[in-house]
Amino acid sequence: MNKLEKKAIRKLKKEFEKLPQEKQEQAAFYVDKQDDNNYMWDFEIDDKRYKWTYIYETGIIVKH
């Protein structure tokens, strides 16, 4: 795991921890996805699918 991946995971985890504890415990995670430009978490809470992407170049998280 390189520096960019570690930073992406750290930032995504920090953002995820802003969710209420109850929601965090209900989350069902799928496989993380990554390429040269971004790192994505894919998870589900209450039958709603979330995809959060950390973009390496800008350092922002896009939620979709």
MOVENCOR-V224343 format. One record per residue. N is the residue number from 1. SS is DSSP state (alpha for helix, beta for strand, coil for the rest). PSI is psi as a letter, one per 30 degrees, with the letter a starting at -180 (999 if undefined). D_CENTER is the distance of its C-alpha to the mean C-alpha in whole Angstrom. Layout:
N:SS:PSI:D_CENTER / N:SS:PSI:D_CENTER
This chain:
1:coil:k:16 / 2:coil:l:17 / 3:alpha:e:16 / 4:alpha:e:14 / 5:alpha:e:11 / 6:alpha:e:12 / 7:alpha:e:11 / 8:alpha:e:8 / 9:alpha:e:7 / 10:alpha:e:9 / 11:alpha:e:8 / 12:alpha:e:4 / 13:alpha:e:7 / 14:alpha:e:9 / 15:alpha:e:8 / 16:alpha:e:7 / 17:coil:f:11 / 18:coil:f:12 / 19:coil:l:12 / 20:coil:k:16 / 21:alpha:e:16 / 22:alpha:e:17 / 23:alpha:e:14 / 24:alpha:e:12 / 25:alpha:f:15 / 26:alpha:f:15 / 27:coil:k:12 / 28:beta:j:12 / 29:beta:k:10 / 30:coil:a:11 / 31:coil:k:11 / 32:coil:k:8 / 33:beta:k:10 / 34:beta:l:11 / 35:coil:a:14 / 36:coil:f:16 / 37:coil:f:14 / 38:beta:l:10 / 39:beta:k:8 / 40:beta:k:5 / 41:beta:k:4 / 42:beta:j:7 / 43:beta:l:8 / 44:beta:k:11 / 45:beta:k:13 / 46:coil:h:17 / 47:coil:g:17 / 48:beta:k:15 / 49:beta:k:12 / 50:beta:k:9 / 51:beta:j:7 / 52:beta:k:5 / 53:beta:k:6 / 54:beta:k:7 / 55:beta:j:11 / 56:coil:e:13 / 57:coil:e:16 / 58:coil:f:15 / 59:coil:g:13 / 60:beta:l:11 / 61:beta:k:8 / 62:beta:k:9 / 63:beta:k:9 / 64:coil:999:11
